[in-house]
Amino acid sequence: MARRWSENARMLGKLVVITVGMFSFGYAMIPLYKHICEITGINILALGETQVPGASSKAKPNSQVDVSRTITVEFDANARGPWEFKPELRSMTVHPGELATVMYEFQNVQDRTMSAQAIPSYAPRQAAAHFNKLQCFCFSQYTLAPGEKKSWPVAFVIDPKLPKDVTTITLSYTFFEVGASTPAAPTAHLSVVPSGVEGS
């Protein structure tokens, strides 16, 4: 009888240890979960509720945006072939460091399938080193059926280190058929306006 009681006591002790361990692990999961979310960039609003950066007005603003300056970005499109190619907007004004997106529209107006690609160029030339494209259709070749239309985004950020005397940048694309002779990149026109002087 005493032996059975001793075995039961040991079993009870093991169950108590397991129960305490489970509760301890549960409490430890909260700070561990927060630590993992801090590493991965996901913010905790409440237990079981998460916030992806940029999805809420509470997200911290981009401290890299230079709101004291504005840059006019002009968009140009050159179609080297029988198709239609144009930007959705002719120009937009952005702050250095600000993420911006413009759409380019393309249509294959031929009665045959074609493969094509775009070549970008910039004016003035020194702007190329400061014009950072995060998404661009010029990175790939595309095959389009007869009459097929496409709209492609160009997401970009202008480096705040862009020289102060550059107030306008022209982004130009030449769209050409793959397999044909590759055309030279166009020479985009740009008027550089000195700082503090507003252009016409």
Salt bridges, closest charged atoms under 4 A:
GLU7 OE2 - ARG3 NE 3.79
GLU148 OE2 - LYS150 NZ 3.48
GLU177 OE2 - ARG112 NH1 2.88
